Structure formats: structure tokens, C-alpha cells
Amino acid sequence: MAIVYSLLIFDWDGTVIDSTARIVSSMQSAARDLGLRHLQDHEAREIIGLGLPEAIQALYPDIDSELLVSMRERYVYHYMEGDSTPTSLFPGVQKTLESLHKKGYRLAVATGKSRQGLDRVLADTGLGWLFEVTRCADETTSKPHPHMLEEILAQSGVSSDNAVMIGDTEFDLKMGVQAGMATIAVSYGAHHIDRLKQYKPVLEMYAFPELEAWLDLQSGEAV
């Protein structure tokens, strides 16, 4: 049997890398620096996946443009330099991605991170060579608008029927559905799996290596 999905599009934070705690802590620190209302953990988790300006606007709907810029700058400082909350790849990520790449799957990233942030983490993890297309929130439209995925499909020359969006938030899965593609729900990220089920994902993923096993079944490669 042929590969059902030739292009696998991954969200980054909460899907590939365990960065939720650092995002939450950095957002809280940025708000504290500027004397803004304290953010509860669940509030900060709620906006993970959005572009940074959209995330700040969602948390502080009445924020003015000048303060938004300052909040953005303080968040970037804390996430990139000031916050020591550890981040690491989820178990099995590197081995699974390398195996999928070797099997001929094409890999891409659609993330709410900035280009600077994604390039840095791709270099730090050594995974950059695996992804042929990447799109970031500061160079296109923020999730859940499907524009990011439409650009990836156009650049890769793959139809939406042959691609799947893999992510841990409602923003990821809603974006995939709006782009006309299948979705895979990640259970261990920012949003509870029950919230993702409404988008009718083709797979609920409870550990990263489950993706390869499931794809093997779809393509007839499983023993």
C-alpha cells in the first residue's frame, strides 16, 4: 500500500518539545515586569500556539499598542535568556523523526514561534535538516487561520488530502480542519485531549513514537 500521508506537518511547542512550563513562566514574568495583572498558569497555557501578538492580545484585550510591544519584548527576553525553566524534546522524538524521514515521509513545521525562536531551537536540537518547509507566526497569519498550512502545501506541492497536521492545541487542529486536511491530536501538550476530539482527529497520540507505528499500519509496513 502507498503512504496515505506523504507530508507530516508538526506544531512545535507542546508537540515536539516540552516547553509549556517555560512559555507559561516567561509570560508571567513579562507581565510582572510591566505591572500587568498576574496570569494564572491555565490562562497562559490557553494561548500557546497563537502568534505572540495575538496571544498577548487574547490575555490582555485592552492593552495598547505601545504596551503590547513592551510585553512582547519582555516575553522574548525571558524565554530566550532570562528564564531557566528546562525544555527538552519529548521522549522518542528524535528517533521517530529520523526514522520517518528515512522512510520517505516529508516533514514540515507550522508553529506559533517566531522565525528567530524556531531557527534557534532547530539549531540547538540538531533537527533542522529533517524539515523541508517551516512556517512561523511572525511571517504569515497566526493560527488558527489556515494560511500557514496553505503556504506549506503550496511550497511543497502536496495536496491537502496527502498531508496531516499534528498538534496539541485547538488552534492546531482547527487550522488543519480549515485547510481541508486530516489532523492528529497530541494528548500530552497544552490543551486537554478532550478539547481536541471535537475536530475528529484521525489519531489520538499519547506518546510521540505512536505516530510511526500508526503510519506503518496505514501504509501496510507493520509486521
Legacy VTK file of the C-alpha trace (Angstrom):
# vtk DataFile Version 3.0
C-alpha trace
ASCII
DATASET POLYDATA
POINTS 223 float
0.000 0.000 0.000
1.135 3.558 -0.686
1.814 6.061 2.072
-1.503 7.685 2.936
0.027 10.967 4.100
3.206 11.983 2.335
3.611 15.280 4.227
3.602 15.381 8.036
3.206 18.892 9.448
4.132 19.326 13.100
3.353 22.001 15.592
6.447 22.611 17.741
5.743 23.709 21.333
3.856 21.024 23.228
4.082 18.584 20.334
7.776 18.105 19.581
9.326 19.854 22.568
8.206 20.097 26.184
8.240 23.876 26.509
4.836 24.598 28.011
6.151 25.375 31.500
8.749 27.780 30.134
6.205 29.592 27.977
3.899 29.997 30.964
6.674 31.187 33.262
8.072 33.630 30.685
4.657 35.135 30.009
4.044 35.569 33.739
7.458 37.195 34.215
6.872 39.588 31.314
3.531 40.641 32.792
5.127 41.137 36.203
7.900 43.294 34.701
5.287 45.655 33.276
2.963 45.695 36.263
0.173 43.911 34.398
-2.409 41.652 36.010
-0.883 38.367 37.169
-1.587 35.464 34.843
-2.707 32.146 36.244
-0.989 29.094 34.779
-4.128 27.947 32.976
-4.563 31.367 31.349
-1.062 31.321 29.901
-1.443 27.720 28.724
-4.627 28.694 26.916
-2.849 30.910 24.379
0.011 28.548 23.492
0.049 28.080 19.749
-1.022 31.597 18.814
1.391 34.122 17.407
2.900 36.235 20.169
1.000 39.485 19.457
-2.262 37.540 19.179
-1.501 35.686 22.409
-0.834 38.899 24.330
-3.974 40.493 22.907
-6.002 37.460 23.991
-4.637 37.700 27.532
-4.992 41.484 27.777
-7.769 42.568 25.372
-7.494 46.246 26.352
-3.710 46.518 26.030
-2.500 49.468 23.967
-0.062 49.091 21.094
2.933 50.509 22.968
2.465 48.243 25.962
1.908 45.266 23.655
5.305 45.876 22.074
6.906 46.082 25.523
5.171 42.882 26.623
6.402 41.130 23.508
9.964 42.273 24.127
9.918 41.187 27.769
8.473 37.773 26.893
11.159 37.188 24.262
13.842 38.183 26.755
12.578 35.809 29.423
12.003 32.885 27.067
15.330 33.230 25.263
17.588 34.340 28.139
16.020 35.143 31.489
14.025 32.006 32.253
15.833 28.846 33.308
12.821 26.508 33.165
14.171 23.491 31.257
12.865 22.460 27.847
13.577 19.156 26.142
12.325 17.029 23.293
9.548 14.677 24.261
10.662 11.032 24.589
11.241 9.340 21.251
11.017 12.485 19.132
14.461 12.447 17.510
14.466 8.713 16.779
10.934 8.809 15.380
11.507 11.849 13.164
14.728 10.413 11.768
13.019 7.093 11.064
10.065 8.757 9.329
12.437 10.844 7.225
14.349 7.704 6.233
11.083 6.011 5.220
10.371 8.813 2.781
7.923 10.976 4.669
8.289 14.689 4.080
8.331 16.735 7.285
7.308 20.324 7.940
6.718 22.648 10.892
3.823 25.071 11.422
4.406 26.969 14.654
3.322 29.949 16.676
7.000 30.630 17.421
8.870 33.471 15.777
11.356 32.740 12.994
14.196 33.673 15.333
12.878 31.337 18.012
12.318 28.387 15.690
15.684 28.737 13.956
17.385 28.809 17.326
15.672 25.686 18.647
16.193 23.806 15.371
19.891 24.544 15.667
20.014 23.667 19.363
18.254 20.323 18.857
20.034 19.473 15.609
16.710 18.642 13.959
16.660 21.381 11.329
17.840 19.146 8.490
14.759 16.939 8.829
12.210 19.625 7.902
11.939 20.788 4.322
9.410 23.559 4.991
8.817 25.629 8.120
6.402 28.463 8.776
6.308 30.777 11.780
3.635 33.089 13.119
5.628 36.269 12.525
5.997 35.627 8.784
2.415 34.628 7.966
-1.051 34.587 9.555
-1.387 33.262 13.106
-3.200 30.048 13.870
-5.998 29.016 13.637
-6.230 30.715 10.231
-5.258 28.115 7.586
-2.916 30.476 5.702
0.190 28.958 7.316
-0.747 25.476 6.122
-1.793 26.707 2.701
1.670 28.205 2.241
3.325 24.951 3.287
1.177 22.964 0.860
1.928 25.404 -1.960
5.683 25.306 -1.349
5.798 21.533 -1.051
3.432 20.863 -3.951
1.351 18.486 -1.819
-2.445 18.470 -1.798
-4.350 18.781 1.467
-5.562 15.176 1.044
-1.975 13.935 1.307
-0.974 15.978 4.351
-1.759 15.760 8.055
-1.489 18.406 10.786
-0.148 17.155 14.125
-0.605 19.323 17.195
-1.558 19.668 20.850
-3.932 22.644 20.821
-7.319 23.564 19.435
-5.548 26.178 17.305
-3.528 23.465 15.555
-6.446 21.179 14.826
-8.845 23.944 13.840
-6.220 25.259 11.430
-5.837 21.797 9.917
-9.576 21.319 9.503
-9.932 24.758 7.898
-7.125 23.857 5.484
-9.037 20.725 4.473
-6.571 18.229 5.873
-6.626 15.421 8.397
-5.411 16.102 11.920
-3.684 14.171 14.678
-4.315 15.179 18.305
-1.443 15.143 20.776
-2.606 14.393 24.319
0.426 15.484 26.351
0.628 19.169 25.414
-1.069 22.423 26.376
-4.735 21.574 25.747
-6.534 18.555 27.185
-7.230 15.793 24.684
-10.981 16.079 25.297
-10.906 19.565 23.799
-9.264 18.247 20.634
-11.727 15.450 19.951
-14.307 17.853 18.503
-12.078 18.188 15.424
-12.349 14.441 14.741
-8.628 13.665 14.543
-7.642 10.508 12.682
-5.381 9.606 15.617
-5.109 10.486 19.307
-1.405 10.344 20.139
-0.398 9.650 23.747
3.335 9.268 23.080
5.338 10.536 20.127
6.521 7.097 18.835
2.876 6.074 18.391
2.844 8.217 15.258
5.282 5.994 13.390
3.517 2.810 14.431
0.194 4.194 13.236
1.633 5.387 9.920
3.174 1.958 9.390
-0.268 0.427 9.758
-1.746 2.872 7.274
0.951 2.167 4.702
0.961 -1.576 5.218
4.506 -1.676 6.624
3.626 -3.024 10.065
4.600 -6.609 10.757
LINES 1 224
223 0 1 2 3 4 5 6 7 8 9 10 11 12 13 14 15 16 17 18 19 20 21 22 23 24 25 26 27 28 29 30 31 32 33 34 35 36 37 38 39 40 41 42 43 44 45 46 47 48 49 50 51 52 53 54 55 56 57 58 59 60 61 62 63 64 65 66 67 68 69 70 71 72 73 74 75 76 77 78 79 80 81 82 83 84 85 86 87 88 89 90 91 92 93 94 95 96 97 98 99 100 101 102 103 104 105 106 107 108 109 110 111 112 113 114 115 116 117 118 119 120 121 122 123 124 125 126 127 128 129 130 131 132 133 134 135 136 137 138 139 140 141 142 143 144 145 146 147 148 149 150 151 152 153 154 155 156 157 158 159 160 161 162 163 164 165 166 167 168 169 170 171 172 173 174 175 176 177 178 179 180 181 182 183 184 185 186 187 188 189 190 191 192 193 194 195 196 197 198 199 200 201 202 203 204 205 206 207 208 209 210 211 212 213 214 215 216 217 218 219 220 221 222
